[in-house]
Amino acid sequence: MVGLGFLLGVAAVVCSAVATSRSAVADDEAASLRALLGVVAGAAGITVSAIALFPMLAQL
């Protein structure tokens, strides 16, 4: 599950970064906020997955 959370976090950051760079999103404040929240949520997913990974590596 940690690997899936990490991959989904990376996908969220990439998709949100692409959405942020589009001119239609940049002009719409609500869409821009959703794209920014996608980046934040993706970064949080990556961080939580990385934190959860370290204790698992100690058990190997």
C-alpha positions in Angstrom: 0.0 0.0 0.0 2.9 2.4 0.6 4.1 2.0 -2.9 0.6 2.7 -4.3 0.3 5.8 -2.1 3.6 7.0 -3.4 2.7 6.4 -7.0 -0.7 8.1 -6.7 1.0 11.0 -5.0 3.4 11.4 -7.8 0.6 11.1 -10.4 -1.4 13.8 -8.5 1.5 16.2 -8.5 2.2 15.7 -12.2 -1.4 16.0 -13.2 -1.9 19.1 -11.1 1.3 20.7 -12.4 0.2 20.2 -15.9 -3.3 21.6 -15.1 -1.7 24.7 -13.5 0.3 25.4 -16.6 -2.7 25.5 -18.9 -3.9 29.0 -19.7 -7.6 28.1 -19.2 -6.9 27.1 -15.6 -4.7 30.1 -14.9 -7.5 32.4 -15.8 -10.1 30.6 -13.7 -9.5 31.1 -10.0 -11.6 28.1 -8.8 -9.8 25.8 -11.2 -6.4 27.2 -10.2 -7.2 26.6 -6.6 -8.2 23.0 -7.3 -5.0 22.4 -9.2 -3.0 23.9 -6.3 -4.8 21.6 -3.8 -4.0 18.7 -6.1 -0.3 19.5 -5.8 -0.6 19.8 -2.0 -2.5 16.6 -1.7 0.0 14.7 -3.9 2.9 16.1 -1.9 1.2 15.0 1.3 0.7 11.5 -0.1 4.3 11.2 -1.1 5.4 12.4 2.4 3.2 10.1 4.3 4.2 7.2 2.1 7.9 8.0 2.6 7.4 8.2 6.4 5.6 4.9 6.4 8.3 3.3 4.3 11.2 3.8 6.7 9.9 1.5 9.5 9.1 -1.2 6.9 12.6 -1.1 5.6 14.0 -1.6 9.1 12.0 -4.9 9.3 13.6 -6.2 6.1 
